[in-house]
Protein backbone atom coordinates (compact mmCIF):
# COMPACT_ATOMS: atom_id res chain seq x y z
CA UNK A 1 0.00 0.00 0.00
CA UNK A 2 1.90 3.05 -1.24
CA UNK A 3 0.64 6.24 0.34
CA UNK A 4 2.04 9.74 -0.04
CA UNK A 5 3.06 10.07 3.62
CA UNK A 6 6.24 11.96 4.42
CA UNK A 7 8.93 10.35 6.57
CA UNK A 8 8.14 12.74 9.43
CA UNK A 9 4.43 11.89 9.37
CA UNK A 10 5.25 8.21 9.19
CA UNK A 11 7.51 8.49 12.23
CA UNK A 12 4.72 10.21 14.14
CA UNK A 13 2.31 7.42 13.21
CA UNK A 14 4.80 4.73 14.24
CA UNK A 15 5.59 6.36 17.59
CA UNK A 16 1.96 7.01 18.50
CA UNK A 17 0.63 4.77 21.28
CA UNK A 18 -2.78 4.73 19.58
CA UNK A 19 -3.50 1.62 17.54
CA UNK A 20 -4.70 2.97 14.21
CA UNK A 21 -5.98 -0.38 12.98
CA UNK A 22 -8.09 -1.13 16.05
CA UNK A 23 -11.83 -0.92 15.86
CA UNK A 24 -13.82 1.01 18.46
CA UNK A 25 -15.07 -2.30 19.88
CA UNK A 26 -11.58 -3.26 21.13
CA UNK A 27 -12.01 -1.97 24.68
CA UNK A 28 -8.98 -1.69 26.94
CA UNK A 29 -9.23 -1.58 30.74
CA UNK A 30 -8.07 1.62 32.44
CA UNK A 31 -4.68 1.54 34.12
CA UNK A 32 -6.06 3.42 37.12
CA UNK A 33 -9.07 1.57 38.52
CA UNK A 34 -9.89 4.21 41.13
CA UNK A 35 -13.31 5.65 40.49
CA UNK A 36 -14.36 3.25 37.72
CA UNK A 37 -18.02 2.24 37.63
CA UNK A 38 -19.54 -1.14 38.43
CA UNK A 39 -20.05 -1.64 34.68
CA UNK A 40 -16.39 -0.87 33.96
CA UNK A 41 -15.29 -3.35 36.64
CA UNK A 42 -17.44 -6.02 34.97
CA UNK A 43 -15.83 -5.22 31.61
CA UNK A 44 -12.41 -5.61 33.25
CA UNK A 45 -13.37 -9.00 34.64
CA UNK A 46 -14.54 -10.16 31.22
CA UNK A 47 -11.35 -8.76 29.67
CA UNK A 48 -9.19 -11.01 31.85
CA UNK A 49 -11.34 -14.03 31.06
CA UNK A 50 -13.47 -14.52 34.14
CA UNK A 51 -16.75 -16.36 33.51
CA UNK A 52 -20.11 -14.59 33.39
CA UNK A 53 -21.31 -16.04 36.70
CA UNK A 54 -18.40 -14.39 38.51
CA UNK A 55 -18.92 -11.13 36.63
CA UNK A 56 -22.60 -11.21 37.64
CA UNK A 57 -21.63 -11.78 41.26
CA UNK A 58 -19.43 -8.66 41.24
CA UNK A 59 -22.28 -6.67 39.70
CA UNK A 60 -24.85 -7.94 42.23
CA UNK A 61 -22.43 -7.05 45.05
CA UNK A 62 -22.06 -3.54 43.52
CA UNK A 63 -18.26 -3.74 43.29
CA UNK A 64 -16.99 -0.48 41.79
CA UNK A 65 -13.36 0.48 41.19
CA UNK A 66 -12.70 1.83 44.67
CA UNK A 67 -14.06 -1.29 46.37
CA UNK A 68 -12.43 -3.55 43.78
CA UNK A 69 -9.00 -2.20 44.75
CA UNK A 70 -9.62 -3.15 48.39
CA UNK A 71 -10.45 -6.81 47.75
CA UNK A 72 -8.07 -9.24 49.42
CA UNK A 73 -7.07 -12.79 48.60
CA UNK A 74 -9.18 -13.95 51.54
CA UNK A 75 -12.31 -12.11 50.38
CA UNK A 76 -11.90 -13.36 46.81
CA UNK A 77 -11.32 -17.00 47.75
CA UNK A 78 -13.72 -17.32 50.69
CA UNK A 79 -16.57 -14.87 50.05
CA UNK A 80 -16.54 -14.97 46.25
CA UNK A 81 -15.47 -18.66 46.09
CA UNK A 82 -12.94 -18.02 43.31
CA UNK A 83 -10.32 -20.56 42.26
CA UNK A 84 -6.67 -19.94 43.10
CA UNK A 85 -5.99 -19.03 39.46
CA UNK A 86 -8.89 -16.57 39.37
CA UNK A 87 -7.69 -14.98 42.62
CA UNK A 88 -4.17 -14.70 41.19
CA UNK A 89 -5.44 -13.08 37.97
CA UNK A 90 -7.57 -10.58 39.86
CA UNK A 91 -4.82 -9.60 42.28
CA UNK A 92 -2.32 -9.24 39.43
CA UNK A 93 -4.86 -7.15 37.50
CA UNK A 94 -5.36 -4.87 40.51
CA UNK A 95 -1.55 -4.47 40.63
CA UNK A 96 -1.35 -3.39 37.00
CA UNK A 97 -1.07 -6.63 35.00
CA UNK A 98 -2.91 -6.62 31.68
CA UNK A 99 -3.01 -9.70 29.43
CA UNK A 100 -1.09 -9.18 26.20
CA UNK A 101 -3.53 -9.85 23.39
PDB file as gemmi writes it, atoms N, CA and C in Angstrom:
CRYST1    1.000    1.000    1.000  90.00  90.00  90.00 P 1                      
ATOM      1  N   UNK A   1       0.858  -1.176   0.000  1.00  0.00           N  
ATOM      2  CA  UNK A   1       0.000   0.000   0.000  1.00  0.00           C  
ATOM      3  C   UNK A   1       0.895   1.227   0.000  1.00  0.00           C  
ATOM      4  N   UNK A   2       1.076   1.847  -1.135  1.00  0.00           N  
ATOM      5  CA  UNK A   2       1.897   3.052  -1.244  1.00  0.00           C  
ATOM      6  C   UNK A   2       1.028   4.268  -0.982  1.00  0.00           C  
ATOM      7  N   UNK A   3       1.381   5.021   0.048  1.00  0.00           N  
ATOM      8  CA  UNK A   3       0.638   6.240   0.335  1.00  0.00           C  
ATOM      9  C   UNK A   3       1.613   7.403   0.388  1.00  0.00           C  
ATOM     10  N   UNK A   4       1.160   8.562  -0.032  1.00  0.00           N  
ATOM     11  CA  UNK A   4       2.043   9.742  -0.045  1.00  0.00           C  
ATOM     12  C   UNK A   4       2.200  10.340   1.348  1.00  0.00           C  
ATOM     13  N   UNK A   5       2.826   9.600   2.257  1.00  0.00           N  
ATOM     14  CA  UNK A   5       3.057  10.073   3.620  1.00  0.00           C  
ATOM     15  C   UNK A   5       4.544  10.389   3.749  1.00  0.00           C  
ATOM     16  N   UNK A   6       4.833  11.580   4.259  1.00  0.00           N  
ATOM     17  CA  UNK A   6       6.236  11.961   4.421  1.00  0.00           C  
ATOM     18  C   UNK A   6       6.873  11.142   5.533  1.00  0.00           C  
ATOM     19  N   UNK A   7       8.217  11.105   5.542  1.00  0.00           N  
ATOM     20  CA  UNK A   7       8.929  10.352   6.567  1.00  0.00           C  
ATOM     21  C   UNK A   7       8.579  10.853   7.967  1.00  0.00           C  
ATOM     22  N   UNK A   8       8.446  12.168   8.126  1.00  0.00           N  
ATOM     23  CA  UNK A   8       8.137  12.739   9.426  1.00  0.00           C  
ATOM     24  C   UNK A   8       6.756  12.285   9.893  1.00  0.00           C  
ATOM     25  N   UNK A   9       5.780  12.329   9.012  1.00  0.00           N  
ATOM     26  CA  UNK A   9       4.432  11.892   9.370  1.00  0.00           C  
ATOM     27  C   UNK A   9       4.427  10.410   9.702  1.00  0.00           C  
ATOM     28  N   UNK A  10       5.185   9.643   8.938  1.00  0.00           N  
ATOM     29  CA  UNK A  10       5.247   8.205   9.189  1.00  0.00           C  
ATOM     30  C   UNK A  10       5.857   7.921  10.551  1.00  0.00           C  
ATOM     31  N   UNK A  11       6.902   8.674  10.922  1.00  0.00           N  
ATOM     32  CA  UNK A  11       7.514   8.494  12.232  1.00  0.00           C  
ATOM     33  C   UNK A  11       6.520   8.809  13.338  1.00  0.00           C  
ATOM     34  N   UNK A  12       5.721   9.845  13.145  1.00  0.00           N  
ATOM     35  CA  UNK A  12       4.720  10.212  14.137  1.00  0.00           C  
ATOM     36  C   UNK A  12       3.684   9.092  14.277  1.00  0.00           C  
ATOM     37  N   UNK A  13       3.276   8.524  13.170  1.00  0.00           N  
ATOM     38  CA  UNK A  13       2.313   7.423  13.209  1.00  0.00           C  
ATOM     39  C   UNK A  13       2.901   6.213  13.927  1.00  0.00           C  
ATOM     40  N   UNK A  14       4.160   5.902  13.639  1.00  0.00           N  
ATOM     41  CA  UNK A  14       4.798   4.732  14.237  1.00  0.00           C  
ATOM     42  C   UNK A  14       5.041   4.912  15.725  1.00  0.00           C  
ATOM     43  N   UNK A  15       5.279   6.142  16.185  1.00  0.00           N  
ATOM     44  CA  UNK A  15       5.593   6.362  17.589  1.00  0.00           C  
ATOM     45  C   UNK A  15       4.340   6.589  18.428  1.00  0.00           C  
ATOM     46  N   UNK A  16       3.206   6.750  17.787  1.00  0.00           N  
ATOM     47  CA  UNK A  16       1.964   7.007  18.503  1.00  0.00           C  
ATOM     48  C   UNK A  16       1.512   5.761  19.259  1.00  0.00           C  
ATOM     49  N   UNK A  17       1.099   5.925  20.528  1.00  0.00           N  
ATOM     50  CA  UNK A  17       0.628   4.766  21.283  1.00  0.00           C  
ATOM     51  C   UNK A  17      -0.755   4.286  20.838  1.00  0.00           C  
ATOM     52  N   UNK A  18      -1.443   5.093  20.052  1.00  0.00           N  
ATOM     53  CA  UNK A  18      -2.779   4.728  19.578  1.00  0.00           C  
ATOM     54  C   UNK A  18      -2.651   3.673  18.494  1.00  0.00           C  
ATOM     55  N   UNK A  19      -3.484   2.648  18.579  1.00  0.00           N  
ATOM     56  CA  UNK A  19      -3.495   1.625  17.543  1.00  0.00           C  
ATOM     57  C   UNK A  19      -4.444   2.090  16.441  1.00  0.00           C  
ATOM     58  N   UNK A  20      -3.891   2.414  15.284  1.00  0.00           N  
ATOM     59  CA  UNK A  20      -4.700   2.969  14.212  1.00  0.00           C  
ATOM     60  C   UNK A  20      -5.566   1.930  13.524  1.00  0.00           C  
ATOM     61  N   UNK A  21      -5.218   0.663  13.637  1.00  0.00           N  
ATOM     62  CA  UNK A  21      -5.981  -0.384  12.976  1.00  0.00           C  
ATOM     63  C   UNK A  21      -7.045  -0.989  13.876  1.00  0.00           C  
ATOM     64  N   UNK A  22      -7.126  -0.530  15.125  1.00  0.00           N  
ATOM     65  CA  UNK A  22      -8.086  -1.133  16.048  1.00  0.00           C  
ATOM     66  C   UNK A  22      -9.469  -0.553  15.813  1.00  0.00           C  
ATOM     67  N   UNK A  23     -10.459  -1.383  16.002  1.00  0.00           N  
ATOM     68  CA  UNK A  23     -11.829  -0.921  15.859  1.00  0.00           C  
ATOM     69  C   UNK A  23     -12.291  -0.370  17.199  1.00  0.00           C  
ATOM     70  N   UNK A  24     -13.340   0.430  17.208  1.00  0.00           N  
ATOM     71  CA  UNK A  24     -13.820   1.011  18.462  1.00  0.00           C  
ATOM     72  C   UNK A  24     -14.313  -0.039  19.458  1.00  0.00           C  
ATOM     73  N   UNK A  25     -14.568  -1.259  18.990  1.00  0.00           N  
ATOM     74  CA  UNK A  25     -15.069  -2.303  19.879  1.00  0.00           C  
ATOM     75  C   UNK A  25     -13.953  -2.949  20.699  1.00  0.00           C  
ATOM     76  N   UNK A  26     -12.698  -2.678  20.384  1.00  0.00           N  
ATOM     77  CA  UNK A  26     -11.578  -3.257  21.133  1.00  0.00           C  
ATOM     78  C   UNK A  26     -11.316  -2.431  22.378  1.00  0.00           C  
ATOM     79  N   UNK A  27     -12.089  -2.709  23.419  1.00  0.00           N  
ATOM     80  CA  UNK A  27     -12.008  -1.973  24.677  1.00  0.00           C  
ATOM     81  C   UNK A  27     -10.770  -2.384  25.455  1.00  0.00           C  
ATOM     82  N   UNK A  28     -10.147  -1.428  26.084  1.00  0.00           N  
ATOM     83  CA  UNK A  28      -8.978  -1.689  26.939  1.00  0.00           C  
ATOM     84  C   UNK A  28      -9.314  -1.219  28.356  1.00  0.00           C  
ATOM     85  N   UNK A  29      -8.941  -2.010  29.364  1.00  0.00           N  
ATOM     86  CA  UNK A  29      -9.232  -1.576  30.741  1.00  0.00           C  
ATOM     87  C   UNK A  29      -8.358  -0.391  31.135  1.00  0.00           C  
ATOM     88  N   UNK A  30      -8.887   0.480  31.980  1.00  0.00           N  
ATOM     89  CA  UNK A  30      -8.075   1.616  32.435  1.00  0.00           C  
ATOM     90  C   UNK A  30      -6.922   1.145  33.307  1.00  0.00           C  
ATOM     91  N   UNK A  31      -5.819   1.878  33.267  1.00  0.00           N  
ATOM     92  CA  UNK A  31      -4.677   1.543  34.122  1.00  0.00           C  
ATOM     93  C   UNK A  31      -4.990   1.894  35.572  1.00  0.00           C  
ATOM     94  N   UNK A  32      -5.682   2.996  35.771  1.00  0.00           N  
ATOM     95  CA  UNK A  32      -6.061   3.419  37.116  1.00  0.00           C  
ATOM     96  C   UNK A  32      -7.513   3.003  37.346  1.00  0.00           C  
ATOM     97  N   UNK A  33      -7.725   2.096  38.272  1.00  0.00           N  
ATOM     98  CA  UNK A  33      -9.066   1.565  38.521  1.00  0.00           C  
ATOM     99  C   UNK A  33      -9.847   2.387  39.543  1.00  0.00           C  
ATOM    100  N   UNK A  34      -9.209   3.362  40.155  1.00  0.00           N  
ATOM    101  CA  UNK A  34      -9.887   4.208  41.132  1.00  0.00           C  
ATOM    102  C   UNK A  34     -11.019   4.961  40.444  1.00  0.00           C  
ATOM    103  N   UNK A  35     -12.190   4.883  41.013  1.00  0.00           N  
ATOM    104  CA  UNK A  35     -13.313   5.648  40.488  1.00  0.00           C  
ATOM    105  C   UNK A  35     -14.033   5.040  39.296  1.00  0.00           C  
ATOM    106  N   UNK A  36     -13.636   3.840  38.848  1.00  0.00           N  
ATOM    107  CA  UNK A  36     -14.361   3.246  37.715  1.00  0.00           C  
ATOM    108  C   UNK A  36     -15.704   2.715  38.207  1.00  0.00           C  
ATOM    109  N   UNK A  37     -16.657   2.651  37.297  1.00  0.00           N  
ATOM    110  CA  UNK A  37     -18.018   2.239  37.627  1.00  0.00           C  
ATOM    111  C   UNK A  37     -18.122   0.726  37.785  1.00  0.00           C  
ATOM    112  N   UNK A  38     -19.261   0.292  38.305  1.00  0.00           N  
ATOM    113  CA  UNK A  38     -19.542  -1.137  38.427  1.00  0.00           C  
ATOM    114  C   UNK A  38     -19.494  -1.789  37.045  1.00  0.00           C  
ATOM    115  N   UNK A  39     -20.054  -1.110  36.049  1.00  0.00           N  
ATOM    116  CA  UNK A  39     -20.051  -1.645  34.680  1.00  0.00           C  
ATOM    117  C   UNK A  39     -18.626  -1.784  34.138  1.00  0.00           C  
ATOM    118  N   UNK A  40     -17.782  -0.796  34.418  1.00  0.00           N  
ATOM    119  CA  UNK A  40     -16.394  -0.872  33.959  1.00  0.00           C  
ATOM    120  C   UNK A  40     -15.635  -2.004  34.646  1.00  0.00           C  
ATOM    121  N   UNK A  41     -15.909  -2.224  35.936  1.00  0.00           N  
ATOM    122  CA  UNK A  41     -15.291  -3.351  36.643  1.00  0.00           C  
ATOM    123  C   UNK A  41     -15.705  -4.653  35.967  1.00  0.00           C  
ATOM    124  N   UNK A  42     -16.987  -4.782  35.615  1.00  0.00           N  
ATOM    125  CA  UNK A  42     -17.442  -6.018  34.972  1.00  0.00           C  
ATOM    126  C   UNK A  42     -16.773  -6.202  33.614  1.00  0.00           C  
ATOM    127  N   UNK A  43     -16.541  -5.123  32.887  1.00  0.00           N  
ATOM    128  CA  UNK A  43     -15.826  -5.215  31.608  1.00  0.00           C  
ATOM    129  C   UNK A  43     -14.383  -5.664  31.830  1.00  0.00           C  
ATOM    130  N   UNK A  44     -13.775  -5.189  32.907  1.00  0.00           N  
ATOM    131  CA  UNK A  44     -12.408  -5.608  33.250  1.00  0.00           C  
ATOM    132  C   UNK A  44     -12.359  -7.102  33.540  1.00  0.00           C  
ATOM    133  N   UNK A  45     -13.334  -7.584  34.288  1.00  0.00           N  
ATOM    134  CA  UNK A  45     -13.373  -9.002  34.642  1.00  0.00           C  
ATOM    135  C   UNK A  45     -13.526  -9.870  33.396  1.00  0.00           C  
ATOM    136  N   UNK A  46     -14.377  -9.424  32.476  1.00  0.00           N  
ATOM    137  CA  UNK A  46     -14.543 -10.160  31.216  1.00  0.00           C  
ATOM    138  C   UNK A  46     -13.257 -10.106  30.395  1.00  0.00           C  
ATOM    139  N   UNK A  47     -12.586  -8.955  30.432  1.00  0.00           N  
ATOM    140  CA  UNK A  47     -11.351  -8.758  29.673  1.00  0.00           C  
ATOM    141  C   UNK A  47     -10.270  -9.747  30.086  1.00  0.00           C  
ATOM    142  N   UNK A  48     -10.212 -10.069  31.388  1.00  0.00           N  
ATOM    143  CA  UNK A  48      -9.188 -11.012  31.853  1.00  0.00           C  
ATOM    144  C   UNK A  48      -9.691 -12.452  31.859  1.00  0.00           C  
ATOM    145  N   UNK A  49     -10.867 -12.679  31.294  1.00  0.00           N  
ATOM    146  CA  UNK A  49     -11.337 -14.035  31.064  1.00  0.00           C  
ATOM    147  C   UNK A  49     -12.117 -14.698  32.177  1.00  0.00           C  
ATOM    148  N   UNK A  50     -12.660 -13.905  33.088  1.00  0.00           N  
ATOM    149  CA  UNK A  50     -13.469 -14.517  34.138  1.00  0.00           C  
ATOM    150  C   UNK A  50     -14.860 -14.837  33.589  1.00  0.00           C  
ATOM    151  N   UNK A  51     -15.445 -15.950  34.043  1.00  0.00           N  
ATOM    152  CA  UNK A  51     -16.747 -16.364  33.511  1.00  0.00           C  
ATOM    153  C   UNK A  51     -17.892 -15.428  33.935  1.00  0.00           C  
ATOM    154  N   UNK A  52     -18.979 -15.486  33.170  1.00  0.00           N  
ATOM    155  CA  UNK A  52     -20.113 -14.587  33.387  1.00  0.00           C  
ATOM    156  C   UNK A  52     -20.718 -14.696  34.786  1.00  0.00           C  
ATOM    157  N   UNK A  53     -20.705 -15.903  35.369  1.00  0.00           N  
ATOM    158  CA  UNK A  53     -21.308 -16.042  36.695  1.00  0.00           C  
ATOM    159  C   UNK A  53     -20.527 -15.243  37.742  1.00  0.00           C  
ATOM    160  N   UNK A  54     -19.221 -15.176  37.582  1.00  0.00           N  
ATOM    161  CA  UNK A  54     -18.400 -14.386  38.510  1.00  0.00           C  
ATOM    162  C   UNK A  54     -18.614 -12.896  38.253  1.00  0.00           C  
ATOM    163  N   UNK A  55     -18.660 -12.525  36.981  1.00  0.00           N  
ATOM    164  CA  UNK A  55     -18.915 -11.127  36.628  1.00  0.00           C  
ATOM    165  C   UNK A  55     -20.251 -10.686  37.221  1.00  0.00           C  
ATOM    166  N   UNK A  56     -21.274 -11.525  37.098  1.00  0.00           N  
ATOM    167  CA  UNK A  56     -22.605 -11.212  37.638  1.00  0.00           C  
ATOM    168  C   UNK A  56     -22.571 -11.051  39.150  1.00  0.00           C  
ATOM    169  N   UNK A  57     -21.761 -11.870  39.811  1.00  0.00           N  
ATOM    170  CA  UNK A  57     -21.634 -11.779  41.261  1.00  0.00           C  
ATOM    171  C   UNK A  57     -21.040 -10.424  41.671  1.00  0.00           C  
ATOM    172  N   UNK A  58     -20.027  -9.974  40.951  1.00  0.00           N  
ATOM    173  CA  UNK A  58     -19.427  -8.664  41.243  1.00  0.00           C  
ATOM    174  C   UNK A  58     -20.443  -7.547  41.024  1.00  0.00           C  
ATOM    175  N   UNK A  59     -21.259  -7.677  39.978  1.00  0.00           N  
ATOM    176  CA  UNK A  59     -22.283  -6.666  39.696  1.00  0.00           C  
ATOM    177  C   UNK A  59     -23.336  -6.673  40.802  1.00  0.00           C  
ATOM    178  N   UNK A  60     -23.808  -7.858  41.195  1.00  0.00           N  
ATOM    179  CA  UNK A  60     -24.848  -7.935  42.232  1.00  0.00           C  
ATOM    180  C   UNK A  60     -24.338  -7.432  43.579  1.00  0.00           C  
ATOM    181  N   UNK A  61     -23.033  -7.560  43.818  1.00  0.00           N  
ATOM    182  CA  UNK A  61     -22.430  -7.047  45.052  1.00  0.00           C  
ATOM    183  C   UNK A  61     -22.047  -5.564  44.931  1.00  0.00           C  
ATOM    184  N   UNK A  62     -22.326  -4.977  43.772  1.00  0.00           N  
ATOM    185  CA  UNK A  62     -22.063  -3.539  43.525  1.00  0.00           C  
ATOM    186  C   UNK A  62     -20.593  -3.171  43.745  1.00  0.00           C  
ATOM    187  N   UNK A  63     -19.697  -3.980  43.151  1.00  0.00           N  
ATOM    188  CA  UNK A  63     -18.259  -3.736  43.286  1.00  0.00           C  
ATOM    189  C   UNK A  63     -17.817  -2.709  42.239  1.00  0.00           C  
ATOM    190  N   UNK A  64     -17.522  -1.505  42.685  1.00  0.00           N  
ATOM    191  CA  UNK A  64     -16.988  -0.482  41.786  1.00  0.00           C  
ATOM    192  C   UNK A  64     -15.463  -0.470  41.908  1.00  0.00           C  
ATOM    193  N   UNK A  65     -14.821   0.455  41.208  1.00  0.00           N  
ATOM    194  CA  UNK A  65     -13.356   0.483  41.186  1.00  0.00           C  
ATOM    195  C   UNK A  65     -12.724   0.660  42.553  1.00  0.00           C  
ATOM    196  N   UNK A  66     -13.290   1.566  43.358  1.00  0.00           N  
ATOM    197  CA  UNK A  66     -12.703   1.825  44.673  1.00  0.00           C  
ATOM    198  C   UNK A  66     -12.780   0.595  45.568  1.00  0.00           C  
ATOM    199  N   UNK A  67     -13.918  -0.089  45.555  1.00  0.00           N  
ATOM    200  CA  UNK A  67     -14.061  -1.295  46.368  1.00  0.00           C  
ATOM    201  C   UNK A  67     -13.233  -2.444  45.792  1.00  0.00           C  
ATOM    202  N   UNK A  68     -13.204  -2.522  44.471  1.00  0.00           N  
ATOM    203  CA  UNK A  68     -12.427  -3.548  43.776  1.00  0.00           C  
ATOM    204  C   UNK A  68     -10.965  -3.535  44.225  1.00  0.00           C  
ATOM    205  N   UNK A  69     -10.402  -2.341  44.359  1.00  0.00           N  
ATOM    206  CA  UNK A  69      -9.001  -2.197  44.751  1.00  0.00           C  
ATOM    207  C   UNK A  69      -8.738  -2.645  46.185  1.00  0.00           C  
ATOM    208  N   UNK A  70      -9.785  -2.760  46.985  1.00  0.00           N  
ATOM    209  CA  UNK A  70      -9.621  -3.151  48.386  1.00  0.00           C  
ATOM    210  C   UNK A  70      -9.837  -4.639  48.627  1.00  0.00           C  
ATOM    211  N   UNK A  71     -10.206  -5.378  47.580  1.00  0.00           N  
ATOM    212  CA  UNK A  71     -10.454  -6.805  47.749  1.00  0.00           C  
ATOM    213  C   UNK A  71      -9.156  -7.538  48.067  1.00  0.00           C  
ATOM    214  N   UNK A  72      -9.239  -8.466  49.006  1.00  0.00           N  
ATOM    215  CA  UNK A  72      -8.072  -9.236  49.423  1.00  0.00           C  
ATOM    216  C   UNK A  72      -8.181 -10.662  48.899  1.00  0.00           C  
ATOM    217  N   UNK A  73      -7.082 -11.377  48.991  1.00  0.00           N  
ATOM    218  CA  UNK A  73      -7.071 -12.785  48.598  1.00  0.00           C  
ATOM    219  C   UNK A  73      -8.117 -13.569  49.393  1.00  0.00           C  
ATOM    220  N   UNK A  74      -8.220 -13.257  50.675  1.00  0.00           N  
ATOM    221  CA  UNK A  74      -9.181 -13.950  51.542  1.00  0.00           C  
ATOM    222  C   UNK A  74     -10.625 -13.688  51.101  1.00  0.00           C  
ATOM    223  N   UNK A  75     -10.954 -12.451  50.825  1.00  0.00           N  
ATOM    224  CA  UNK A  75     -12.314 -12.113  50.376  1.00  0.00           C  
ATOM    225  C   UNK A  75     -12.624 -12.814  49.057  1.00  0.00           C  
ATOM    226  N   UNK A  76     -11.680 -12.763  48.129  1.00  0.00           N  
ATOM    227  CA  UNK A  76     -11.904 -13.355  46.806  1.00  0.00           C  
ATOM    228  C   UNK A  76     -12.077 -14.871  46.876  1.00  0.00           C  
ATOM    229  N   UNK A  77     -11.262 -15.535  47.696  1.00  0.00           N  
ATOM    230  CA  UNK A  77     -11.320 -17.002  47.746  1.00  0.00           C  
ATOM    231  C   UNK A  77     -12.450 -17.504  48.640  1.00  0.00           C  
ATOM    232  N   UNK A  78     -12.716 -16.822  49.748  1.00  0.00           N  
ATOM    233  CA  UNK A  78     -13.721 -17.319  50.688  1.00  0.00           C  
ATOM    234  C   UNK A  78     -15.122 -16.770  50.414  1.00  0.00           C  
ATOM    235  N   UNK A  79     -15.247 -15.464  50.254  1.00  0.00           N  
ATOM    236  CA  UNK A  79     -16.569 -14.875  50.048  1.00  0.00           C  
ATOM    237  C   UNK A  79     -17.058 -15.042  48.610  1.00  0.00           C  
ATOM    238  N   UNK A  80     -16.163 -14.855  47.653  1.00  0.00           N  
ATOM    239  CA  UNK A  80     -16.535 -14.967  46.246  1.00  0.00           C  
ATOM    240  C   UNK A  80     -16.342 -16.383  45.693  1.00  0.00           C  
ATOM    241  N   UNK A  81     -15.691 -17.255  46.485  1.00  0.00           N  
ATOM    242  CA  UNK A  81     -15.471 -18.664  46.090  1.00  0.00           C  
ATOM    243  C   UNK A  81     -14.731 -18.804  44.759  1.00  0.00           C  
ATOM    244  N   UNK A  82     -13.711 -17.961  44.546  1.00  0.00           N  
ATOM    245  CA  UNK A  82     -12.940 -18.016  43.310  1.00  0.00           C  
ATOM    246  C   UNK A  82     -11.830 -19.061  43.424  1.00  0.00           C  
ATOM    247  N   UNK A  83     -11.440 -19.614  42.282  1.00  0.00           N  
ATOM    248  CA  UNK A  83     -10.319 -20.557  42.259  1.00  0.00           C  
ATOM    249  C   UNK A  83      -9.012 -19.810  42.538  1.00  0.00           C  
ATOM    250  N   UNK A  84      -7.975 -20.558  42.846  1.00  0.00           N  
ATOM    251  CA  UNK A  84      -6.668 -19.941  43.104  1.00  0.00           C  
ATOM    252  C   UNK A  84      -6.175 -19.168  41.889  1.00  0.00           C  
ATOM    253  N   UNK A  85      -6.413 -19.715  40.685  1.00  0.00           N  
ATOM    254  CA  UNK A  85      -5.993 -19.029  39.459  1.00  0.00           C  
ATOM    255  C   UNK A  85      -6.776 -17.728  39.272  1.00  0.00           C  
ATOM    256  N   UNK A  86      -8.072 -17.776  39.511  1.00  0.00           N  
ATOM    257  CA  UNK A  86      -8.890 -16.568  39.373  1.00  0.00           C  
ATOM    258  C   UNK A  86      -8.469 -15.506  40.372  1.00  0.00           C  
ATOM    259  N   UNK A  87      -8.174 -15.919  41.601  1.00  0.00           N  
ATOM    260  CA  UNK A  87      -7.693 -14.977  42.621  1.00  0.00           C  
ATOM    261  C   UNK A  87      -6.382 -14.352  42.160  1.00  0.00           C  
ATOM    262  N   UNK A  88      -5.472 -15.185  41.661  1.00  0.00           N  
ATOM    263  CA  UNK A  88      -4.169 -14.700  41.193  1.00  0.00           C  
ATOM    264  C   UNK A  88      -4.346 -13.677  40.070  1.00  0.00           C  
ATOM    265  N   UNK A  89      -5.203 -14.003  39.095  1.00  0.00           N  
ATOM    266  CA  UNK A  89      -5.435 -13.085  37.973  1.00  0.00           C  
ATOM    267  C   UNK A  89      -6.005 -11.753  38.450  1.00  0.00           C  
ATOM    268  N   UNK A  90      -6.966 -11.814  39.357  1.00  0.00           N  
ATOM    269  CA  UNK A  90      -7.568 -10.579  39.863  1.00  0.00           C  
ATOM    270  C   UNK A  90      -6.570  -9.732  40.633  1.00  0.00           C  
ATOM    271  N   UNK A  91      -5.800 -10.357  41.500  1.00  0.00           N  
ATOM    272  CA  UNK A  91      -4.819  -9.597  42.281  1.00  0.00           C  
ATOM    273  C   UNK A  91      -3.737  -9.008  41.381  1.00  0.00           C  
ATOM    274  N   UNK A  92      -3.313  -9.766  40.376  1.00  0.00           N  
ATOM    275  CA  UNK A  92      -2.323  -9.241  39.430  1.00  0.00           C  
ATOM    276  C   UNK A  92      -2.920  -8.082  38.630  1.00  0.00           C  
ATOM    277  N   UNK A  93      -4.181  -8.216  38.239  1.00  0.00           N  
ATOM    278  CA  UNK A  93      -4.863  -7.149  37.496  1.00  0.00           C  
ATOM    279  C   UNK A  93      -4.933  -5.877  38.331  1.00  0.00           C  
ATOM    280  N   UNK A  94      -5.294  -6.021  39.596  1.00  0.00           N  
ATOM    281  CA  UNK A  94      -5.358  -4.871  40.508  1.00  0.00           C  
ATOM    282  C   UNK A  94      -3.993  -4.201  40.610  1.00  0.00           C  
ATOM    283  N   UNK A  95      -2.920  -5.009  40.538  1.00  0.00           N  
ATOM    284  CA  UNK A  95      -1.552  -4.469  40.634  1.00  0.00           C  
ATOM    285  C   UNK A  95      -0.979  -4.002  39.312  1.00  0.00           C  
ATOM    286  N   UNK A  96      -1.806  -3.963  38.257  1.00  0.00           N  
ATOM    287  CA  UNK A  96      -1.351  -3.388  37.000  1.00  0.00           C  
ATOM    288  C   UNK A  96      -1.147  -4.348  35.843  1.00  0.00           C  
ATOM    289  N   UNK A  97      -1.233  -5.661  36.087  1.00  0.00           N  
ATOM    290  CA  UNK A  97      -1.075  -6.634  35.002  1.00  0.00           C  
ATOM    291  C   UNK A  97      -2.234  -6.522  34.018  1.00  0.00           C  
ATOM    292  N   UNK A  98      -1.911  -6.562  32.749  1.00  0.00           N  
ATOM    293  CA  UNK A  98      -2.909  -6.616  31.680  1.00  0.00           C  
ATOM    294  C   UNK A  98      -2.475  -7.725  30.732  1.00  0.00           C  
ATOM    295  N   UNK A  99      -3.394  -8.630  30.362  1.00  0.00           N  
ATOM    296  CA  UNK A  99      -3.007  -9.701  29.428  1.00  0.00           C  
ATOM    297  C   UNK A  99      -2.604  -9.120  28.081  1.00  0.00           C  
ATOM    298  N   UNK A 100      -1.535  -9.640  27.511  1.00  0.00           N  
ATOM    299  CA  UNK A 100      -1.087  -9.185  26.200  1.00  0.00           C  
ATOM    300  C   UNK A 100      -1.878  -9.948  25.139  1.00  0.00           C  
ATOM    301  N   UNK A 101      -2.650  -9.217  24.391  1.00  0.00           N  
ATOM    302  CA  UNK A 101      -3.526  -9.852  23.392  1.00  0.00           C  
ATOM    303  C   UNK A 101      -3.001  -9.574  21.993  1.00  0.00           C  
TER     304      UNK A 101                                                      
END                                                                             
